[in-house]
Amino acid sequence: RPLRSPGRREIGHGALAERALLPVVPTEEEFPYTIRLVTEILSSNGSTSMASVCGSSLAMMDAGVPTKGQVAGIAMGLITGNGKVAVLSDIQGIEDALGDMDFKVAGTRRGVTAMQMDMKIKGISIETMAGAIQQAKEGRFFIMDKMNAAISEPRTAMSQYAPRMLTIQIHPDKIREVIGPGGKMIRKIIEESGVTSIDIEDDGRVVIGSVNGESAAKAEQMIHDLTGEVEVGKNYKGKVVRVMPFGAFVQILPNVDGLVHISQLAEERVGRVEDVANVGDEIEVKVTEVDRQGRVNLSRKAVIQEAKGITNGDWIVTERDRGGPRREGGGGGGYRGGGDRGPRREFDRAGSRGGDHR
């Protein structure tokens, strides 16, 4: 037969096989892959559509698709004459051509998922129909036992050559932070992690495509860092981004800076912030408070004391500490959105702003 586009027969058989398999196919959330099943029939003396169902069910399990069960199919036939009726199982070509019925039944052990019937006579009795369905069930279970002898459940791991698809959920309000201006941030994540694609849905569902699990895990962590919420009491490893006389600002998440007050840099008294922390240093800190204005207060002292087994140490930042030394004019406390702004200037008693006058 010459190569050409699918004909009516191929399209019809494909539609029947697809309908038979759909009930066991996982949802997109469970398995975020496109599934393409191709059955090449080289020769046949039976039902090619039911063979496609059986082969496709085995192929999905072998590929690691988490199907809900094995699907098998069988074609039933019918011979009538002289007032007698004979139901045939797994009809061959000549029985299909000369018989009075072509009745295809596919399903799992739990029930039927698809049926198709072609009739050459006006009709059959209810008894004959019930007998054909029961006979098809027995034949279907027999075929399923043979299939289960080869593979009875989906493989737990996909092929090492299969792309890895990882789905995570973020808050929809955080989507713009992951994408960045003009897509700058999402391109950066793809380049630095080595993943092949990142797709973001309007509901906050993020699908990461990668050729290996390590790259996908790296991209996932980068996204979590961008969208994560600061947790009070949790330790973070951050980088010192700014040093002030009253403390150091430490970036604990890509978009979150917090203040380590000078009194919280070490257990002993610290005279100068630079004696303990300088810009670019990486230090471990604990989040002690996130105030109503969203400012994050951190403590390095708490981490040091925890390492010594001290869990009730003196590392609570007071309102006075948060404001910084008055002689420096600083009222700026913790995180205020980016970490690039200096301490607030104070108003003098006359109402004018301190600092440069114009």
C-alpha positions as CSV (number, residue, x, y, z in Angstrom):
1,R,0.0,0.0,0.0
2,P,1.5,3.4,-0.9
3,L,2.3,6.0,1.7
4,R,-0.4,8.5,2.1
5,S,-2.4,10.5,4.7
6,P,-4.6,8.6,7.1
7,G,-7.8,7.3,5.5
8,R,-11.3,6.9,6.9
9,R,-10.4,3.5,8.4
10,E,-7.3,4.7,10.2
11,I,-9.1,7.8,11.6
12,G,-12.0,5.7,12.8
13,H,-9.9,3.1,14.5
14,G,-7.8,5.8,16.1
15,A,-10.8,7.6,17.5
16,L,-12.1,4.3,18.9
17,A,-8.7,3.4,20.5
18,E,-8.4,6.9,21.9
19,R,-11.9,6.8,23.5
20,A,-11.0,3.4,25.0
21,L,-7.8,4.7,26.6
22,L,-8.9,8.1,27.8
23,P,-10.5,7.0,31.1
24,V,-7.1,5.6,32.4
25,V,-4.9,8.5,31.1
26,P,-3.7,10.8,34.0
27,T,-4.8,14.4,34.2
28,E,-2.5,17.2,33.0
29,E,-1.8,18.1,36.7
30,E,-0.7,14.5,37.4
31,F,1.3,14.1,34.1
32,P,2.1,17.4,32.3
33,Y,3.2,15.8,29.1
34,T,1.8,15.5,25.6
35,I,1.2,11.8,24.9
36,R,1.5,10.6,21.4
37,L,0.7,7.0,20.6
38,V,1.5,5.6,17.2
39,T,0.5,2.0,16.1
40,E,1.9,0.7,12.9
41,I,0.0,-2.3,11.6
42,L,2.2,-4.4,9.4
43,S,-0.3,-7.2,8.8
44,S,-3.5,-8.4,10.4
45,N,-6.0,-11.2,10.5
46,G,-8.1,-9.7,13.3
47,S,-9.1,-6.5,14.9
48,T,-6.4,-3.9,14.3
49,S,-8.2,-1.3,16.5
50,M,-8.4,-3.6,19.5
51,A,-4.7,-4.6,19.0
52,S,-3.9,-0.9,19.0
53,V,-5.7,-0.5,22.3
54,C,-3.7,-3.4,23.9
55,G,-0.4,-2.2,22.5
56,S,-1.0,1.4,23.5
57,S,-1.9,0.4,27.0
58,L,1.3,-1.6,27.3
59,A,3.4,1.2,25.7
60,M,2.2,3.8,28.2
61,M,3.0,1.7,31.2
62,D,6.4,0.9,29.8
63,A,7.1,4.6,29.2
64,G,6.2,5.4,32.8
65,V,2.9,7.1,32.2
66,P,0.9,6.7,35.4
67,T,-2.2,5.2,33.9
68,K,-5.0,4.1,36.2
69,G,-5.0,0.5,34.9
70,Q,-4.5,-1.9,32.0
71,V,-6.9,-1.6,29.0
72,A,-7.6,-4.5,26.7
73,G,-10.0,-5.0,23.8
74,I,-11.5,-7.7,21.7
75,A,-13.7,-8.0,18.6
76,M,-16.8,-10.2,18.8
77,G,-18.6,-11.6,15.7
78,L,-22.0,-13.2,15.0
79,I,-23.1,-16.0,12.7
80,T,-26.8,-16.6,12.2
81,G,-28.7,-19.1,10.1
82,N,-31.4,-21.7,10.3
83,G,-32.7,-20.1,13.5
84,K,-29.4,-20.5,15.3
85,V,-27.1,-17.9,16.6
86,A,-23.3,-18.2,17.4
87,V,-21.3,-15.5,19.0
88,L,-17.6,-15.6,18.0
89,S,-14.6,-14.2,20.0
90,D,-11.6,-12.5,18.4
91,I,-12.9,-12.8,14.9
92,Q,-10.6,-13.2,12.0
93,G,-10.8,-11.5,8.6
94,I,-13.0,-14.1,6.9
95,E,-15.4,-14.1,9.9
96,D,-15.6,-10.4,9.8
97,A,-16.3,-10.4,6.1
98,L,-18.9,-13.2,6.1
99,G,-20.4,-12.7,9.6
100,D,-23.4,-10.6,10.6
101,M,-21.8,-8.5,13.3
102,D,-18.5,-6.7,14.2
103,F,-18.8,-5.8,17.9
104,K,-15.7,-4.3,19.5
105,V,-15.4,-4.0,23.3
106,A,-12.6,-2.4,25.2
107,G,-12.1,-1.8,28.9
108,T,-10.4,-2.4,32.2
109,R,-11.2,-5.0,34.9
110,R,-13.5,-2.4,36.4
111,G,-15.7,-1.9,33.4
112,V,-16.1,-1.1,29.7
113,T,-14.5,2.1,28.3
114,A,-15.5,1.9,24.7
115,M,-17.8,-0.1,22.3
116,Q,-18.5,-0.1,18.6
117,M,-20.9,-2.3,16.7
118,D,-21.4,-2.8,12.9
119,M,-24.5,-4.9,11.9
120,K,-25.4,-6.6,8.6
121,I,-28.8,-7.8,9.9
122,K,-31.7,-5.8,11.1
123,G,-31.0,-6.5,14.8
124,I,-30.3,-8.9,17.5
125,S,-32.2,-10.0,20.6
126,I,-31.4,-8.7,24.1
127,E,-30.3,-12.2,25.1
128,T,-27.8,-12.3,22.2
129,M,-26.5,-8.9,23.1
130,A,-26.1,-9.8,26.8
131,G,-24.3,-13.0,25.8
132,A,-21.9,-11.1,23.5
133,I,-21.0,-8.7,26.2
134,Q,-20.4,-11.5,28.8
135,Q,-18.3,-13.4,26.3
136,A,-16.4,-10.2,25.5
137,K,-15.7,-9.7,29.2
138,E,-14.2,-13.2,29.5
139,G,-12.1,-12.7,26.4
140,R,-10.9,-9.3,27.6
141,F,-9.9,-10.6,31.0
142,F,-8.0,-13.4,29.3
143,I,-6.1,-11.0,27.1
144,M,-5.4,-8.7,30.1
145,D,-3.9,-11.6,32.0
146,K,-1.4,-12.1,29.2
147,M,-0.6,-8.4,29.1
148,N,-0.1,-8.2,32.9
149,A,2.4,-11.1,32.6
150,A,4.5,-8.6,30.6
151,I,3.9,-5.5,32.7
152,S,1.1,-5.0,35.2
153,E,1.7,-1.5,36.4
154,P,3.4,1.7,35.1
155,R,7.1,2.0,35.6
156,T,8.1,4.2,38.5
157,A,10.7,6.0,36.5
158,M,10.6,7.3,32.9
159,S,13.4,6.8,30.5
160,Q,16.6,8.8,31.1
161,Y,16.2,10.3,27.7
162,A,12.7,11.6,28.4
163,P,12.3,15.3,29.2
164,R,11.5,16.1,32.8
165,M,8.4,18.2,33.4
166,L,8.0,19.7,36.9
167,T,4.9,21.6,38.0
168,I,4.8,24.0,40.9
169,Q,2.2,26.5,42.1
170,I,2.9,30.1,42.9
171,H,0.5,33.0,43.9
172,P,-0.8,34.7,40.8
173,D,0.3,38.0,42.2
174,K,3.9,36.7,42.0
175,I,3.8,35.9,38.3
176,R,5.2,39.3,37.2
177,E,8.2,38.8,39.6
178,V,9.1,35.5,37.9
179,I,8.7,36.9,34.4
180,G,10.4,40.2,35.1
181,P,10.4,43.4,32.9
182,G,10.3,42.3,29.3
183,G,10.8,38.7,30.3
184,K,14.3,39.4,31.7
185,M,14.0,37.4,34.9
186,I,12.4,34.2,33.3
187,R,15.1,34.2,30.6
188,K,17.8,34.5,33.3
189,I,16.3,31.5,35.2
190,I,16.3,29.4,32.0
191,E,19.9,30.4,31.1
192,E,21.3,29.9,34.6
193,S,19.5,26.6,35.4
194,G,19.8,25.0,32.0
195,V,16.1,24.1,31.6
196,T,14.6,24.0,28.2
197,S,11.3,25.9,29.0
198,I,9.2,27.6,31.7
199,D,5.5,28.1,31.0
200,I,3.4,30.1,33.4
201,E,-0.4,29.9,33.5
202,D,-2.7,32.7,34.7
203,D,-3.7,30.7,37.8
204,G,0.0,30.6,38.9
205,R,0.8,27.1,37.7
206,V,4.4,26.9,36.5
207,V,5.5,24.1,34.3
208,I,9.3,23.6,34.0
209,G,10.7,21.5,31.2
210,S,14.2,20.1,31.4
211,V,16.3,17.3,30.0
212,N,17.5,16.4,33.6
213,G,16.2,16.6,37.1
214,E,19.1,18.7,38.4
215,S,18.3,21.6,36.1
216,A,14.6,21.4,36.9
217,A,15.3,21.4,40.7
218,K,17.6,24.4,40.3
219,A,15.0,26.4,38.3
220,E,12.4,25.4,40.9
221,Q,14.6,26.8,43.7
222,M,15.2,30.0,41.9
223,I,11.4,30.5,41.4
224,H,10.8,29.7,45.1
225,D,13.4,32.2,46.1
226,L,11.7,34.9,43.9
227,T,8.2,34.2,45.2
228,G,8.8,32.9,48.7
229,E,7.5,34.6,51.7
230,V,9.7,35.4,54.7
231,E,9.1,33.1,57.7
232,V,9.6,34.4,61.2
233,G,11.9,32.1,63.1
234,K,13.5,30.6,60.0
235,N,17.2,30.8,59.3
236,Y,18.5,32.2,56.0
237,K,21.9,32.5,54.4
238,G,22.2,35.9,52.9
239,K,24.6,38.4,51.4
240,V,25.4,41.8,53.0
241,V,24.3,44.4,50.5
242,R,24.7,47.6,52.6
243,V,26.5,48.6,55.8
244,M,25.3,51.5,58.0
245,P,26.6,52.7,61.3
246,F,23.6,51.1,63.1
247,G,23.7,47.7,61.3
248,A,23.9,45.7,58.1
249,F,21.3,45.1,55.5
250,V,21.3,41.5,54.3
251,Q,19.6,40.1,51.2
252,I,17.9,36.8,52.3
253,L,15.7,36.4,49.2
254,P,16.1,37.9,45.7
255,N,13.7,40.7,46.5
256,V,13.9,40.8,50.2
257,D,16.5,42.6,52.4
258,G,16.5,42.7,56.2
259,L,18.3,44.6,58.9
260,V,20.8,43.1,61.3
261,H,21.1,45.7,64.0
262,I,24.6,46.2,65.3
263,S,23.5,44.7,68.7
264,Q,22.5,41.5,66.8
265,L,25.7,40.9,64.9
266,A,27.5,39.0,67.7
267,E,27.2,38.0,71.3
268,E,29.8,40.4,72.4
269,R,29.5,44.1,72.0
270,V,30.4,45.3,68.5
271,G,32.0,48.8,68.1
272,R,31.8,49.0,64.3
273,V,29.6,47.0,62.0
274,E,32.6,46.6,59.6
275,D,34.4,44.6,62.3
276,V,31.9,41.8,61.7
277,A,30.1,42.3,58.3
278,N,31.1,44.0,55.1
279,V,29.4,44.3,51.8
280,G,29.6,41.0,49.9
281,D,29.9,38.8,53.0
282,E,27.6,35.8,53.3
283,I,26.2,35.3,56.8
284,E,23.5,33.2,58.3
285,V,20.8,35.0,60.0
286,K,17.4,34.4,61.7
287,V,14.3,36.3,60.9
288,T,13.1,37.7,64.3
289,E,10.2,39.9,63.1
290,V,8.3,41.2,60.1
291,D,6.6,44.3,61.2
292,R,3.3,45.8,59.9
293,Q,5.2,47.9,57.4
294,G,6.8,44.8,56.0
295,R,10.3,45.5,57.4
296,V,12.3,42.5,58.2
297,N,14.5,42.3,61.3
298,L,17.3,39.8,61.4
299,S,19.7,38.4,64.0
300,R,23.1,36.8,63.6
301,K,23.4,36.5,67.4
302,A,20.4,34.2,67.5
303,V,22.1,31.8,65.0
304,I,25.3,31.8,67.1
305,Q,23.4,31.1,70.3
306,E,21.3,28.4,68.7
307,A,24.5,26.6,67.7
308,K,25.5,26.6,71.4
309,G,22.1,25.3,72.4
310,I,20.8,28.6,73.7
311,T,17.2,29.0,72.6
312,N,16.1,31.9,74.7
313,G,19.0,34.2,74.1
314,D,18.9,38.0,74.1
315,W,18.2,38.6,70.4
316,I,14.9,40.4,70.4
317,V,15.1,43.7,68.5
318,T,13.4,46.6,70.4
319,E,11.7,49.6,68.8
320,R,14.6,51.7,69.8
321,D,17.0,49.3,68.1
322,R,15.0,49.2,65.0
323,G,15.2,53.0,64.5
324,G,19.1,53.1,64.7
325,P,21.2,55.6,66.5
326,R,19.6,59.0,66.6
327,R,22.8,60.9,66.1
328,E,23.0,59.5,62.6
329,G,19.6,60.8,61.7
330,G,18.5,57.2,60.8
331,G,15.0,56.1,61.3
332,G,15.3,53.4,58.6
333,G,14.9,50.0,60.0
334,G,14.5,46.8,58.1
335,Y,13.4,45.9,54.6
336,R,11.5,48.6,52.7
337,G,11.2,47.0,49.3
338,G,14.7,46.9,47.7
339,G,17.5,47.7,50.1
340,D,18.8,50.6,48.0
341,R,17.4,53.5,50.0
342,G,19.4,55.0,52.8
343,P,18.0,55.8,56.2
344,R,15.2,58.3,56.4
345,R,16.0,61.9,57.1
346,E,14.4,63.4,60.1
347,F,12.4,66.6,60.3
348,D,13.7,69.2,62.7
349,R,11.5,70.9,65.1
350,A,10.8,73.8,62.7
351,G,9.4,71.3,60.2
352,S,12.2,71.5,57.6
353,R,13.8,68.3,56.4
354,G,17.3,67.6,57.7
355,G,20.2,67.2,55.3
356,D,20.8,69.3,52.2
357,H,18.7,72.5,51.9
358,R,17.8,73.9,48.6
